[in-house]
Amino acid sequence: MTIQEFQRCIEELYYDRDQQRGIDRTFIWFVEEVGELAREIKDSRDPQRLKEEIADVFAWLSTIASLLRIDLEDAASIYATGCPKCQQTPCTC
């Protein structure tokens, strides 16, 4: 699945509900998911739980991008040629 396919999948699943919630409240949900990932990294490091929490964070980030009308794959392409600031791989800045 490409990033764009993932973003479209998340839109089909949740966009209407997320749009009604609004960007500010959706961002709060995203931050909560990042917190859950942080706890999992700190406390457990169970590979399956980490995978689930990373998927949740990515899904909420995708939702935020959709609400802001940003193509997440296009945004990720900023890193395709190396660090966006120094243009090096690995980053030297």
C-alpha positions in Angstrom: 0.0 0.0 0.0 1.4 3.4 -0.9 1.1 6.4 1.4 -1.5 7.9 -0.9 -3.5 4.7 -0.9 -3.3 4.6 2.9 -4.5 8.2 3.1 -7.5 7.5 0.9 -8.3 4.4 3.0 -8.3 6.4 6.2 -10.5 9.1 4.5 -13.0 6.4 3.5 -13.1 5.1 7.0 -13.1 8.3 9.1 -13.2 11.5 7.1 -16.8 12.5 7.7 -16.5 12.0 11.5 -13.1 13.7 11.6 -14.4 16.6 9.6 -17.3 17.1 12.0 -14.9 16.9 15.0 -12.7 19.6 13.4 -9.0 20.0 13.0 -8.3 21.3 16.6 -10.0 18.4 18.3 -8.6 15.9 15.8 -5.1 17.2 16.6 -5.7 16.5 20.3 -6.6 12.9 19.4 -3.4 12.7 17.4 -1.3 13.9 20.4 -3.0 11.4 22.6 -2.0 8.6 20.2 1.6 9.9 20.2 1.4 9.7 24.0 0.2 6.1 23.8 3.1 5.3 21.5 5.5 7.0 23.9 4.2 4.9 26.8 4.5 1.7 24.8 8.2 2.6 24.0 8.9 3.4 27.6 7.1 0.6 29.4 6.8 -2.4 27.2 8.4 -2.4 23.8 6.1 -5.3 22.8 6.6 -5.5 19.0 2.9 -6.1 18.3 1.7 -3.2 20.5 4.4 -0.9 19.0 3.2 -1.8 15.5 -0.4 -1.0 16.5 0.5 2.3 18.1 2.6 3.4 15.2 -0.3 2.5 12.9 -2.6 4.6 15.0 -0.2 7.6 14.9 0.1 7.3 11.2 -3.6 7.1 10.7 -4.3 10.2 12.8 -1.5 12.1 11.0 -3.1 11.0 7.7 -6.4 12.4 8.9 -4.9 15.7 9.9 -3.3 16.0 6.4 -6.6 15.2 4.8 -8.4 17.8 6.9 -5.8 20.3 5.8 -6.0 19.2 2.2 -2.4 18.0 2.1 -1.4 15.0 0.1 0.7 13.0 2.7 2.7 11.2 0.0 3.5 14.6 -1.7 4.5 16.0 1.7 6.8 13.0 2.4 8.5 13.5 -1.0 10.2 16.6 0.5 12.7 14.0 1.9 13.2 12.1 -1.3 16.5 13.8 -2.2 17.9 13.9 1.3 17.6 16.3 4.2 15.3 19.2 3.1 17.7 21.7 4.7 21.2 20.6 3.7 20.2 18.3 0.8 22.6 15.6 2.2 22.1 11.9 3.0 22.9 11.4 5.8 22.0 14.8 7.1 25.0 17.0 7.9 23.3 20.0 9.4 
